[in-house]
């Protein structure tokens, strides 16, 4: 079974100019061989070993970045709270 979904002329990156574009079922990345494509709602993520450009939806990348920032902020808050709790415990024993 293939890990890719053939787009057969329905590529959102090149608007179907190429007929061999495909989308990864595991990552959602669109693999497109059109070298001049520059869609505004997709971000170029590099090339695969076959030379296909790999494109991610801009909204998904931005959402993932926002989620990572929020997770980092929460982790910092937890670490700060642990440090404050340890400091309080240490001072209470003095």
mmCIF file as gemmi writes it, N, C-alpha and C atoms, coordinates in Angstrom:
data_model
loop_
_atom_site.group_PDB
_atom_site.id
_atom_site.type_symbol
_atom_site.label_atom_id
_atom_site.label_alt_id
_atom_site.label_comp_id
_atom_site.label_asym_id
_atom_site.label_entity_id
_atom_site.label_seq_id
_atom_site.pdbx_PDB_ins_code
_atom_site.Cartn_x
_atom_site.Cartn_y
_atom_site.Cartn_z
_atom_site.occupancy
_atom_site.B_iso_or_equiv
_atom_site.pdbx_formal_charge
_atom_site.auth_seq_id
_atom_site.auth_asym_id
_atom_site.pdbx_PDB_model_num
ATOM 1 N N . UNK Axp A 1 ? 0.842 -1.176 0 1 0 ? 1 A 1
ATOM 2 C CA . UNK Axp A 1 ? 0 0 0 1 0 ? 1 A 1
ATOM 3 C C . UNK Axp A 1 ? 0.891 1.244 0 1 0 ? 1 A 1
ATOM 4 N N . UNK Axp A 2 ? 0.538 2.228 -0.811 1 0 ? 2 A 1
ATOM 5 C CA . UNK Axp A 2 ? 1.325 3.447 -0.943 1 0 ? 2 A 1
ATOM 6 C C . UNK Axp A 2 ? 1.083 4.396 0.22 1 0 ? 2 A 1
ATOM 7 N N . UNK Axp A 3 ? 2.135 5.108 0.587 1 0 ? 3 A 1
ATOM 8 C CA . UNK Axp A 3 ? 2.028 6.118 1.634 1 0 ? 3 A 1
ATOM 9 C C . UNK Axp A 3 ? 1.624 7.467 1.071 1 0 ? 3 A 1
ATOM 10 N N . UNK Axp A 4 ? 1.35 7.506 -0.237 1 0 ? 4 A 1
ATOM 11 C CA . UNK Axp A 4 ? 1.004 8.754 -0.9 1 0 ? 4 A 1
ATOM 12 C C . UNK Axp A 4 ? -0.337 8.652 -1.606 1 0 ? 4 A 1
ATOM 13 N N . UNK Axp A 5 ? -1.015 9.773 -1.641 1 0 ? 5 A 1
ATOM 14 C CA . UNK Axp A 5 ? -2.273 9.901 -2.363 1 0 ? 5 A 1
ATOM 15 C C . UNK Axp A 5 ? -1.97 10.658 -3.652 1 0 ? 5 A 1
ATOM 16 N N . UNK Axp A 6 ? -2.141 10.026 -4.832 1 0 ? 6 A 1
ATOM 17 C CA . UNK Axp A 6 ? -1.876 10.744 -6.081 1 0 ? 6 A 1
ATOM 18 C C . UNK Axp A 6 ? -2.909 11.862 -6.266 1 0 ? 6 A 1
ATOM 19 N N . UNK Axp A 7 ? -2.444 13.045 -6.648 1 0 ? 7 A 1
ATOM 20 C CA . UNK Axp A 7 ? -3.356 14.178 -6.799 1 0 ? 7 A 1
ATOM 21 C C . UNK Axp A 7 ? -3.906 14.293 -8.22 1 0 ? 7 A 1
ATOM 22 N N . UNK Axp A 8 ? -3.259 13.665 -9.196 1 0 ? 8 A 1
ATOM 23 C CA . UNK Axp A 8 ? -3.75 13.533 -10.573 1 0 ? 8 A 1
ATOM 24 C C . UNK Axp A 8 ? -4.348 14.822 -11.138 1 0 ? 8 A 1
ATOM 25 N N . UNK Axp A 9 ? -3.588 15.878 -11.132 1 0 ? 9 A 1
ATOM 26 C CA . UNK Axp A 9 ? -4.062 17.129 -11.711 1 0 ? 9 A 1
ATOM 27 C C . UNK Axp A 9 ? -4.849 18.005 -10.755 1 0 ? 9 A 1
ATOM 28 N N . UNK Axp A 10 ? -4.981 17.601 -9.511 1 0 ? 10 A 1
ATOM 29 C CA . UNK Axp A 10 ? -5.689 18.404 -8.507 1 0 ? 10 A 1
ATOM 30 C C . UNK Axp A 10 ? -4.735 18.944 -7.45 1 0 ? 10 A 1
ATOM 31 N N . UNK Axp A 11 ? -3.518 19.241 -7.855 1 0 ? 11 A 1
ATOM 32 C CA . UNK Axp A 11 ? -2.509 19.72 -6.912 1 0 ? 11 A 1
ATOM 33 C C . UNK Axp A 11 ? -2.809 21.163 -6.495 1 0 ? 11 A 1
ATOM 34 N N . UNK Axp A 12 ? -2.901 21.42 -5.192 1 0 ? 12 A 1
ATOM 35 C CA . UNK Axp A 12 ? -3.162 22.782 -4.733 1 0 ? 12 A 1
ATOM 36 C C . UNK Axp A 12 ? -1.942 23.696 -4.844 1 0 ? 12 A 1
ATOM 37 N N . UNK Axp A 13 ? -0.769 23.115 -5.059 1 0 ? 13 A 1
ATOM 38 C CA . UNK Axp A 13 ? 0.455 23.917 -5.168 1 0 ? 13 A 1
ATOM 39 C C . UNK Axp A 13 ? 0.617 24.46 -6.585 1 0 ? 13 A 1
ATOM 40 N N . UNK Axp A 14 ? 0.513 23.596 -7.591 1 0 ? 14 A 1
ATOM 41 C CA . UNK Axp A 14 ? 0.709 24.023 -8.985 1 0 ? 14 A 1
ATOM 42 C C . UNK Axp A 14 ? -0.61 24.16 -9.74 1 0 ? 14 A 1
ATOM 43 N N . UNK Axp A 15 ? -1.714 24.022 -9.044 1 0 ? 15 A 1
ATOM 44 C CA . UNK Axp A 15 ? -3.052 24.107 -9.653 1 0 ? 15 A 1
ATOM 45 C C . UNK Axp A 15 ? -3.247 23.102 -10.779 1 0 ? 15 A 1
ATOM 46 N N . UNK Axp A 16 ? -2.649 21.933 -10.634 1 0 ? 16 A 1
ATOM 47 C CA . UNK Axp A 16 ? -2.863 20.852 -11.585 1 0 ? 16 A 1
ATOM 48 C C . UNK Axp A 16 ? -2.013 20.907 -12.833 1 0 ? 16 A 1
ATOM 49 N N . UNK Axp A 17 ? -1.034 21.797 -12.891 1 0 ? 17 A 1
ATOM 50 C CA . UNK Axp A 17 ? -0.157 21.866 -14.06 1 0 ? 17 A 1
ATOM 51 C C . UNK Axp A 17 ? 0.586 20.547 -14.223 1 0 ? 17 A 1
ATOM 52 N N . UNK Axp A 18 ? 1.085 20.01 -13.111 1 0 ? 18 A 1
ATOM 53 C CA . UNK Axp A 18 ? 1.747 18.708 -13.132 1 0 ? 18 A 1
ATOM 54 C C . UNK Axp A 18 ? 0.713 17.642 -12.795 1 0 ? 18 A 1
ATOM 55 N N . UNK Axp A 19 ? 0.852 16.487 -13.394 1 0 ? 19 A 1
ATOM 56 C CA . UNK Axp A 19 ? -0.092 15.391 -13.134 1 0 ? 19 A 1
ATOM 57 C C . UNK Axp A 19 ? 0.495 14.336 -12.205 1 0 ? 19 A 1
ATOM 58 N N . UNK Axp A 20 ? 1.761 14.527 -11.775 1 0 ? 20 A 1
ATOM 59 C CA . UNK Axp A 20 ? 2.426 13.527 -10.941 1 0 ? 20 A 1
ATOM 60 C C . UNK Axp A 20 ? 2.573 13.973 -9.487 1 0 ? 20 A 1
ATOM 61 N N . UNK Axp A 21 ? 1.877 15.005 -9.085 1 0 ? 21 A 1
ATOM 62 C CA . UNK Axp A 21 ? 1.95 15.48 -7.702 1 0 ? 21 A 1
ATOM 63 C C . UNK Axp A 21 ? 1.257 14.476 -6.786 1 0 ? 21 A 1
ATOM 64 N N . UNK Axp A 22 ? 1.649 14.493 -5.544 1 0 ? 22 A 1
ATOM 65 C CA . UNK Axp A 22 ? 1.09 13.538 -4.584 1 0 ? 22 A 1
ATOM 66 C C . UNK Axp A 22 ? 1.107 14.153 -3.199 1 0 ? 22 A 1
ATOM 67 N N . UNK Axp A 23 ? 0.325 13.574 -2.308 1 0 ? 23 A 1
ATOM 68 C CA . UNK Axp A 23 ? 0.263 14.065 -0.931 1 0 ? 23 A 1
ATOM 69 C C . UNK Axp A 23 ? 0.568 12.916 0.013 1 0 ? 23 A 1
ATOM 70 N N . UNK Axp A 24 ? 1.445 13.176 0.971 1 0 ? 24 A 1
ATOM 71 C CA . UNK Axp A 24 ? 1.815 12.169 1.959 1 0 ? 24 A 1
ATOM 72 C C . UNK Axp A 24 ? 0.637 11.92 2.889 1 0 ? 24 A 1
ATOM 73 N N . UNK Axp A 25 ? 0.297 10.653 3.061 1 0 ? 25 A 1
ATOM 74 C CA . UNK Axp A 25 ? -0.794 10.3 3.98 1 0 ? 25 A 1
ATOM 75 C C . UNK Axp A 25 ? -0.381 10.483 5.434 1 0 ? 25 A 1
ATOM 76 N N . UNK Axp A 26 ? 0.921 10.364 5.712 1 0 ? 26 A 1
ATOM 77 C CA . UNK Axp A 26 ? 1.369 10.46 7.105 1 0 ? 26 A 1
ATOM 78 C C . UNK Axp A 26 ? 1.623 11.896 7.55 1 0 ? 26 A 1
ATOM 79 N N . UNK Axp A 27 ? 2.168 12.733 6.669 1 0 ? 27 A 1
ATOM 80 C CA . UNK Axp A 27 ? 2.509 14.1 7.074 1 0 ? 27 A 1
ATOM 81 C C . UNK Axp A 27 ? 1.557 15.153 6.534 1 0 ? 27 A 1
ATOM 82 N N . UNK Axp A 28 ? 0.842 14.817 5.471 1 0 ? 28 A 1
ATOM 83 C CA . UNK Axp A 28 ? -0.036 15.8 4.836 1 0 ? 28 A 1
ATOM 84 C C . UNK Axp A 28 ? 0.696 16.722 3.879 1 0 ? 28 A 1
ATOM 85 N N . UNK Axp A 29 ? 2.026 16.574 3.771 1 0 ? 29 A 1
ATOM 86 C CA . UNK Axp A 29 ? 2.793 17.42 2.865 1 0 ? 29 A 1
ATOM 87 C C . UNK Axp A 29 ? 2.43 17.113 1.421 1 0 ? 29 A 1
ATOM 88 N N . UNK Axp A 30 ? 2.336 18.16 0.607 1 0 ? 30 A 1
ATOM 89 C CA . UNK Axp A 30 ? 2.105 18.003 -0.822 1 0 ? 30 A 1
ATOM 90 C C . UNK Axp A 30 ? 3.469 17.961 -1.496 1 0 ? 30 A 1
ATOM 91 N N . UNK Axp A 31 ? 3.7 16.931 -2.313 1 0 ? 31 A 1
ATOM 92 C CA . UNK Axp A 31 ? 4.954 16.765 -3.047 1 0 ? 31 A 1
ATOM 93 C C . UNK Axp A 31 ? 4.672 17.145 -4.498 1 0 ? 31 A 1
ATOM 94 N N . UNK Axp A 32 ? 5.319 18.213 -4.976 1 0 ? 32 A 1
ATOM 95 C CA . UNK Axp A 32 ? 5.044 18.765 -6.303 1 0 ? 32 A 1
ATOM 96 C C . UNK Axp A 32 ? 6.355 19.002 -7.035 1 0 ? 32 A 1
ATOM 97 N N . UNK Axp A 33 ? 6.398 18.649 -8.328 1 0 ? 33 A 1
ATOM 98 C CA . UNK Axp A 33 ? 7.61 18.828 -9.126 1 0 ? 33 A 1
ATOM 99 C C . UNK Axp A 33 ? 7.65 20.156 -9.873 1 0 ? 33 A 1
ATOM 100 N N . UNK Axp A 34 ? 6.645 20.983 -9.751 1 0 ? 34 A 1
ATOM 101 C CA . UNK Axp A 34 ? 6.641 22.27 -10.434 1 0 ? 34 A 1
ATOM 102 C C . UNK Axp A 34 ? 7.644 23.193 -9.75 1 0 ? 34 A 1
ATOM 103 N N . UNK Axp A 35 ? 8.677 23.585 -10.488 1 0 ? 35 A 1
ATOM 104 C CA . UNK Axp A 35 ? 9.762 24.362 -9.883 1 0 ? 35 A 1
ATOM 105 C C . UNK Axp A 35 ? 9.452 25.849 -9.767 1 0 ? 35 A 1
ATOM 106 N N . UNK Axp A 36 ? 8.404 26.325 -10.403 1 0 ? 36 A 1
ATOM 107 C CA . UNK Axp A 36 ? 8.083 27.755 -10.336 1 0 ? 36 A 1
ATOM 108 C C . UNK Axp A 36 ? 6.86 28.037 -9.47 1 0 ? 36 A 1
ATOM 109 N N . UNK Axp A 37 ? 6.263 27.02 -8.918 1 0 ? 37 A 1
ATOM 110 C CA . UNK Axp A 37 ? 5.079 27.216 -8.068 1 0 ? 37 A 1
ATOM 111 C C . UNK Axp A 37 ? 5.463 28.004 -6.823 1 0 ? 37 A 1
ATOM 112 N N . UNK Axp A 38 ? 4.61 28.934 -6.446 1 0 ? 38 A 1
ATOM 113 C CA . UNK Axp A 38 ? 4.838 29.716 -5.235 1 0 ? 38 A 1
ATOM 114 C C . UNK Axp A 38 ? 3.482 30.13 -4.658 1 0 ? 38 A 1
ATOM 115 N N . UNK Axp A 39 ? 2.7 29.156 -4.208 1 0 ? 39 A 1
ATOM 116 C CA . UNK Axp A 39 ? 1.363 29.478 -3.702 1 0 ? 39 A 1
ATOM 117 C C . UNK Axp A 39 ? 1.432 30.245 -2.385 1 0 ? 39 A 1
ATOM 118 N N . UNK Axp A 40 ? 0.536 31.199 -2.223 1 0 ? 40 A 1
ATOM 119 C CA . UNK Axp A 40 ? 0.575 32.045 -1.024 1 0 ? 40 A 1
ATOM 120 C C . UNK Axp A 40 ? 0.1 31.317 0.228 1 0 ? 40 A 1
ATOM 121 N N . UNK Axp A 41 ? -0.718 30.279 0.071 1 0 ? 41 A 1
ATOM 122 C CA . UNK Axp A 41 ? -1.257 29.59 1.246 1 0 ? 41 A 1
ATOM 123 C C . UNK Axp A 41 ? -0.498 28.306 1.592 1 0 ? 41 A 1
ATOM 124 N N . UNK Axp A 42 ? 0.674 28.112 0.985 1 0 ? 42 A 1
ATOM 125 C CA . UNK Axp A 42 ? 1.528 26.958 1.286 1 0 ? 42 A 1
ATOM 126 C C . UNK Axp A 42 ? 2.946 27.441 1.547 1 0 ? 42 A 1
ATOM 127 N N . UNK Axp A 43 ? 3.665 26.719 2.399 1 0 ? 43 A 1
ATOM 128 C CA . UNK Axp A 43 ? 5.059 27.035 2.7 1 0 ? 43 A 1
ATOM 129 C C . UNK Axp A 43 ? 5.955 25.908 2.202 1 0 ? 43 A 1
ATOM 130 N N . UNK Axp A 44 ? 7.035 26.278 1.526 1 0 ? 44 A 1
ATOM 131 C CA . UNK Axp A 44 ? 8.004 25.308 1.029 1 0 ? 44 A 1
ATOM 132 C C . UNK Axp A 44 ? 8.791 24.759 2.207 1 0 ? 44 A 1
ATOM 133 N N . UNK Axp A 45 ? 8.879 23.429 2.317 1 0 ? 45 A 1
ATOM 134 C CA . UNK Axp A 45 ? 9.557 22.795 3.451 1 0 ? 45 A 1
ATOM 135 C C . UNK Axp A 45 ? 10.824 22.055 3.045 1 0 ? 45 A 1
ATOM 136 N N . UNK Axp A 46 ? 11.18 22.057 1.76 1 0 ? 46 A 1
ATOM 137 C CA . UNK Axp A 46 ? 12.381 21.371 1.292 1 0 ? 46 A 1
ATOM 138 C C . UNK Axp A 46 ? 12.048 20.45 0.133 1 0 ? 46 A 1
ATOM 139 N N . UNK Axp A 47 ? 13.027 19.644 -0.274 1 0 ? 47 A 1
ATOM 140 C CA . UNK Axp A 47 ? 12.796 18.682 -1.349 1 0 ? 47 A 1
ATOM 141 C C . UNK Axp A 47 ? 12.999 17.271 -0.822 1 0 ? 47 A 1
ATOM 142 N N . UNK Axp A 48 ? 12.273 16.342 -1.414 1 0 ? 48 A 1
ATOM 143 C CA . UNK Axp A 48 ? 12.448 14.945 -1.015 1 0 ? 48 A 1
ATOM 144 C C . UNK Axp A 48 ? 13.559 14.316 -1.854 1 0 ? 48 A 1
ATOM 145 N N . UNK Axp A 49 ? 13.841 13.045 -1.627 1 0 ? 49 A 1
ATOM 146 C CA . UNK Axp A 49 ? 14.967 12.393 -2.306 1 0 ? 49 A 1
ATOM 147 C C . UNK Axp A 49 ? 14.737 12.215 -3.806 1 0 ? 49 A 1
ATOM 148 N N . UNK Axp A 50 ? 13.492 12.36 -4.26 1 0 ? 50 A 1
ATOM 149 C CA . UNK Axp A 50 ? 13.193 12.246 -5.685 1 0 ? 50 A 1
ATOM 150 C C . UNK Axp A 50 ? 13.152 13.609 -6.375 1 0 ? 50 A 1
ATOM 151 N N . UNK Axp A 51 ? 13.368 14.673 -5.617 1 0 ? 51 A 1
ATOM 152 C CA . UNK Axp A 51 ? 13.374 16.014 -6.195 1 0 ? 51 A 1
ATOM 153 C C . UNK Axp A 51 ? 12.041 16.738 -6.14 1 0 ? 51 A 1
ATOM 154 N N . UNK Axp A 52 ? 11.031 16.118 -5.545 1 0 ? 52 A 1
ATOM 155 C CA . UNK Axp A 52 ? 9.741 16.785 -5.388 1 0 ? 52 A 1
ATOM 156 C C . UNK Axp A 52 ? 9.872 17.884 -4.334 1 0 ? 52 A 1
ATOM 157 N N . UNK Axp A 53 ? 9.296 19.042 -4.604 1 0 ? 53 A 1
ATOM 158 C CA . UNK Axp A 53 ? 9.206 20.07 -3.577 1 0 ? 53 A 1
ATOM 159 C C . UNK Axp A 53 ? 8.149 19.647 -2.571 1 0 ? 53 A 1
ATOM 160 N N . UNK Axp A 54 ? 8.429 19.847 -1.297 1 0 ? 54 A 1
ATOM 161 C CA . UNK Axp A 54 ? 7.472 19.476 -0.25 1 0 ? 54 A 1
ATOM 162 C C . UNK Axp A 54 ? 6.85 20.752 0.308 1 0 ? 54 A 1
ATOM 163 N N . UNK Axp A 55 ? 5.533 20.783 0.307 1 0 ? 55 A 1
ATOM 164 C CA . UNK Axp A 55 ? 4.789 21.971 0.696 1 0 ? 55 A 1
ATOM 165 C C . UNK Axp A 55 ? 3.812 21.654 1.814 1 0 ? 55 A 1
ATOM 166 N N . UNK Axp A 56 ? 3.744 22.546 2.801 1 0 ? 56 A 1
ATOM 167 C CA . UNK Axp A 56 ? 2.807 22.397 3.923 1 0 ? 56 A 1
ATOM 168 C C . UNK Axp A 56 ? 1.826 23.564 3.888 1 0 ? 56 A 1
ATOM 169 N N . UNK Axp A 57 ? 0.596 23.297 4.298 1 0 ? 57 A 1
ATOM 170 C CA . UNK Axp A 57 ? -0.383 24.379 4.369 1 0 ? 57 A 1
ATOM 171 C C . UNK Axp A 57 ? 0.077 25.394 5.405 1 0 ? 57 A 1
ATOM 172 N N . UNK Axp A 58 ? 0.064 26.643 5.019 1 0 ? 58 A 1
ATOM 173 C CA . UNK Axp A 58 ? 0.541 27.722 5.888 1 0 ? 58 A 1
ATOM 174 C C . UNK Axp A 58 ? -0.222 27.759 7.206 1 0 ? 58 A 1
ATOM 175 N N . UNK Axp A 59 ? -1.531 27.58 7.154 1 0 ? 59 A 1
ATOM 176 C CA . UNK Axp A 59 ? -2.351 27.629 8.373 1 0 ? 59 A 1
ATOM 177 C C . UNK Axp A 59 ? -1.955 26.527 9.348 1 0 ? 59 A 1
ATOM 178 N N . UNK Axp A 60 ? -1.652 25.332 8.831 1 0 ? 60 A 1
ATOM 179 C CA . UNK Axp A 60 ? -1.252 24.222 9.703 1 0 ? 60 A 1
ATOM 180 C C . UNK Axp A 60 ? 0.101 24.492 10.354 1 0 ? 60 A 1
ATOM 181 N N . UNK Axp A 61 ? 1.036 25.057 9.596 1 0 ? 61 A 1
ATOM 182 C CA . UNK Axp A 61 ? 2.361 25.367 10.136 1 0 ? 61 A 1
ATOM 183 C C . UNK Axp A 61 ? 2.239 26.428 11.223 1 0 ? 61 A 1
ATOM 184 N N . UNK Axp A 62 ? 1.448 27.457 10.951 1 0 ? 62 A 1
ATOM 185 C CA . UNK Axp A 62 ? 1.27 28.528 11.936 1 0 ? 62 A 1
ATOM 186 C C . UNK Axp A 62 ? 0.565 28.023 13.184 1 0 ? 62 A 1
ATOM 187 N N . UNK Axp A 63 ? -0.423 27.143 13.015 1 0 ? 63 A 1
ATOM 188 C CA . UNK Axp A 63 ? -1.125 26.582 14.174 1 0 ? 63 A 1
ATOM 189 C C . UNK Axp A 63 ? -0.176 25.736 15.014 1 0 ? 63 A 1
ATOM 190 N N . UNK Axp A 64 ? 0.666 24.952 14.351 1 0 ? 64 A 1
ATOM 191 C CA . UNK Axp A 64 ? 1.636 24.127 15.082 1 0 ? 64 A 1
ATOM 192 C C . UNK Axp A 64 ? 2.627 25.01 15.829 1 0 ? 64 A 1
ATOM 193 N N . UNK Axp A 65 ? 3.061 26.099 15.2 1 0 ? 65 A 1
ATOM 194 C CA . UNK Axp A 65 ? 3.991 27.021 15.863 1 0 ? 65 A 1
ATOM 195 C C . UNK Axp A 65 ? 3.34 27.664 17.078 1 0 ? 65 A 1
ATOM 196 N N . UNK Axp A 66 ? 2.088 28.063 16.932 1 0 ? 66 A 1
ATOM 197 C CA . UNK Axp A 66 ? 1.367 28.672 18.053 1 0 ? 66 A 1
ATOM 198 C C . UNK Axp A 66 ? 1.215 27.666 19.19 1 0 ? 66 A 1
ATOM 199 N N . UNK Axp A 67 ? 0.905 26.422 18.851 1 0 ? 67 A 1
ATOM 200 C CA . UNK Axp A 67 ? 0.75 25.383 19.866 1 0 ? 67 A 1
ATOM 201 C C . UNK Axp A 67 ? 2.08 25.135 20.579 1 0 ? 67 A 1
ATOM 202 N N . UNK Axp A 68 ? 3.18 25.103 19.821 1 0 ? 68 A 1
ATOM 203 C CA . UNK Axp A 68 ? 4.496 24.905 20.431 1 0 ? 68 A 1
ATOM 204 C C . UNK Axp A 68 ? 4.837 26.05 21.372 1 0 ? 68 A 1
ATOM 205 N N . UNK Axp A 69 ? 4.524 27.287 20.975 1 0 ? 69 A 1
ATOM 206 C CA . UNK Axp A 69 ? 4.784 28.433 21.855 1 0 ? 69 A 1
ATOM 207 C C . UNK Axp A 69 ? 3.982 28.32 23.14 1 0 ? 69 A 1
ATOM 208 N N . UNK Axp A 70 ? 2.72 27.917 23.023 1 0 ? 70 A 1
ATOM 209 C CA . UNK Axp A 70 ? 1.86 27.786 24.201 1 0 ? 70 A 1
ATOM 210 C C . UNK Axp A 70 ? 2.371 26.675 25.121 1 0 ? 70 A 1
ATOM 211 N N . UNK Axp A 71 ? 2.776 25.541 24.543 1 0 ? 71 A 1
ATOM 212 C CA . UNK Axp A 71 ? 3.317 24.447 25.353 1 0 ? 71 A 1
ATOM 213 C C . UNK Axp A 71 ? 4.598 24.885 26.058 1 0 ? 71 A 1
ATOM 214 N N . UNK Axp A 72 ? 5.462 25.644 25.383 1 0 ? 72 A 1
ATOM 215 C CA . UNK Axp A 72 ? 6.695 26.141 25.987 1 0 ? 72 A 1
ATOM 216 C C . UNK Axp A 72 ? 6.372 27.088 27.143 1 0 ? 72 A 1
ATOM 217 N N . UNK Axp A 73 ? 5.398 27.991 26.936 1 0 ? 73 A 1
ATOM 218 C CA . UNK Axp A 73 ? 5.006 28.934 27.981 1 0 ? 73 A 1
ATOM 219 C C . UNK Axp A 73 ? 4.488 28.19 29.205 1 0 ? 73 A 1
ATOM 220 N N . UNK Axp A 74 ? 3.651 27.172 28.978 1 0 ? 74 A 1
ATOM 221 C CA . UNK Axp A 74 ? 3.117 26.388 30.09 1 0 ? 74 A 1
ATOM 222 C C . UNK Axp A 74 ? 4.232 25.644 30.819 1 0 ? 74 A 1
ATOM 223 N N . UNK Axp A 75 ? 5.184 25.11 30.087 1 0 ? 75 A 1
ATOM 224 C CA . UNK Axp A 75 ? 6.31 24.409 30.708 1 0 ? 75 A 1
ATOM 225 C C . UNK Axp A 75 ? 7.125 25.371 31.567 1 0 ? 75 A 1
ATOM 226 N N . UNK Axp A 76 ? 7.354 26.573 31.068 1 0 ? 76 A 1
ATOM 227 C CA . UNK Axp A 76 ? 8.09 27.582 31.852 1 0 ? 76 A 1
ATOM 228 C C . UNK Axp A 76 ? 7.339 27.921 33.131 1 0 ? 76 A 1
ATOM 229 N N . UNK Axp A 77 ? 6.029 28.047 33.041 1 0 ? 77 A 1
ATOM 230 C CA . UNK Axp A 77 ? 5.216 28.337 34.227 1 0 ? 77 A 1
ATOM 231 C C . UNK Axp A 77 ? 5.319 27.213 35.257 1 0 ? 77 A 1
ATOM 232 N N . UNK Axp A 78 ? 5.257 25.956 34.784 1 0 ? 78 A 1
ATOM 233 C CA . UNK Axp A 78 ? 5.372 24.813 35.699 1 0 ? 78 A 1
ATOM 234 C C . UNK Axp A 78 ? 6.737 24.79 36.374 1 0 ? 78 A 1
ATOM 235 N N . UNK Axp A 79 ? 7.793 25.039 35.602 1 0 ? 79 A 1
ATOM 236 C CA . UNK Axp A 79 ? 9.142 25.056 36.175 1 0 ? 79 A 1
ATOM 237 C C . UNK Axp A 79 ? 9.295 26.191 37.179 1 0 ? 79 A 1
ATOM 238 N N . UNK Axp A 80 ? 8.74 27.332 36.876 1 0 ? 80 A 1
ATOM 239 C CA . UNK Axp A 80 ? 8.801 28.466 37.798 1 0 ? 80 A 1
ATOM 240 C C . UNK Axp A 80 ? 8.078 28.134 39.096 1 0 ? 80 A 1
ATOM 241 N N . UNK Axp A 81 ? 6.898 27.504 38.975 1 0 ? 81 A 1
ATOM 242 C CA . UNK Axp A 81 ? 6.124 27.135 40.159 1 0 ? 81 A 1
ATOM 243 C C . UNK Axp A 81 ? 6.876 26.106 41.002 1 0 ? 81 A 1
ATOM 244 N N . UNK Axp A 82 ? 7.515 25.114 40.352 1 0 ? 82 A 1
ATOM 245 C CA . UNK Axp A 82 ? 8.311 24.123 41.084 1 0 ? 82 A 1
ATOM 246 C C . UNK Axp A 82 ? 9.459 24.797 41.83 1 0 ? 82 A 1
ATOM 247 N N . UNK Axp A 83 ? 10.117 25.728 41.175 1 0 ? 83 A 1
ATOM 248 C CA . UNK Axp A 83 ? 11.226 26.44 41.8 1 0 ? 83 A 1
ATOM 249 C C . UNK Axp A 83 ? 10.737 27.237 43.007 1 0 ? 83 A 1
ATOM 250 N N . UNK Axp A 84 ? 9.592 27.94 42.84 1 0 ? 84 A 1
ATOM 251 C CA . UNK Axp A 84 ? 9.037 28.718 43.953 1 0 ? 84 A 1
ATOM 252 C C . UNK Axp A 84 ? 8.636 27.819 45.122 1 0 ? 84 A 1
ATOM 253 N N . UNK Axp A 85 ? 8.021 26.677 44.816 1 0 ? 85 A 1
ATOM 254 C CA . UNK Axp A 85 ? 7.633 25.732 45.868 1 0 ? 85 A 1
ATOM 255 C C . UNK Axp A 85 ? 8.862 25.21 46.613 1 0 ? 85 A 1
ATOM 256 N N . UNK Axp A 86 ? 9.915 24.881 45.88 1 0 ? 86 A 1
ATOM 257 C CA . UNK Axp A 86 ? 11.146 24.384 46.503 1 0 ? 86 A 1
ATOM 258 C C . UNK Axp A 86 ? 11.784 25.477 47.355 1 0 ? 86 A 1
ATOM 259 N N . UNK Axp A 87 ? 11.757 26.696 46.873 1 0 ? 87 A 1
ATOM 260 C CA . UNK Axp A 87 ? 12.319 27.824 47.623 1 0 ? 87 A 1
ATOM 261 C C . UNK Axp A 87 ? 11.537 28.044 48.919 1 0 ? 87 A 1
ATOM 262 N N . UNK Axp A 88 ? 10.203 27.985 48.836 1 0 ? 88 A 1
ATOM 263 C CA . UNK Axp A 88 ? 9.362 28.135 50.031 1 0 ? 88 A 1
ATOM 264 C C . UNK Axp A 88 ? 9.642 27.031 51.043 1 0 ? 88 A 1
ATOM 265 N N . UNK Axp A 89 ? 9.748 25.799 50.56 1 0 ? 89 A 1
ATOM 266 C CA . UNK Axp A 89 ? 10.009 24.662 51.448 1 0 ? 89 A 1
ATOM 267 C C . UNK Axp A 89 ? 11.367 24.818 52.129 1 0 ? 89 A 1
ATOM 268 N N . UNK Axp A 90 ? 12.343 25.272 51.391 1 0 ? 90 A 1
ATOM 269 C CA . UNK Axp A 90 ? 13.683 25.45 51.949 1 0 ? 90 A 1
ATOM 270 C C . UNK Axp A 90 ? 13.681 26.557 53.007 1 0 ? 90 A 1
ATOM 271 N N . UNK Axp A 91 ? 12.988 27.646 52.746 1 0 ? 91 A 1
ATOM 272 C CA . UNK Axp A 91 ? 12.943 28.761 53.703 1 0 ? 91 A 1
ATOM 273 C C . UNK Axp A 91 ? 12.153 28.408 54.955 1 0 ? 91 A 1
ATOM 274 N N . UNK Axp A 92 ? 11.149 27.554 54.811 1 0 ? 92 A 1
ATOM 275 C CA . UNK Axp A 92 ? 10.34 27.185 55.979 1 0 ? 92 A 1
ATOM 276 C C . UNK Axp A 92 ? 11.131 26.312 56.954 1 0 ? 92 A 1
ATOM 277 N N . UNK Axp A 93 ? 12.193 25.68 56.478 1 0 ? 93 A 1
ATOM 278 C CA . UNK Axp A 93 ? 13.009 24.835 57.343 1 0 ? 93 A 1
ATOM 279 C C . UNK Axp A 93 ? 14.136 25.608 58.022 1 0 ? 93 A 1
ATOM 280 N N . UNK Axp A 94 ? 14.26 26.888 57.721 1 0 ? 94 A 1
ATOM 281 C CA . UNK Axp A 94 ? 15.319 27.699 58.35 1 0 ? 94 A 1
ATOM 282 C C . UNK Axp A 94 ? 14.934 28.172 59.719 1 0 ? 94 A 1
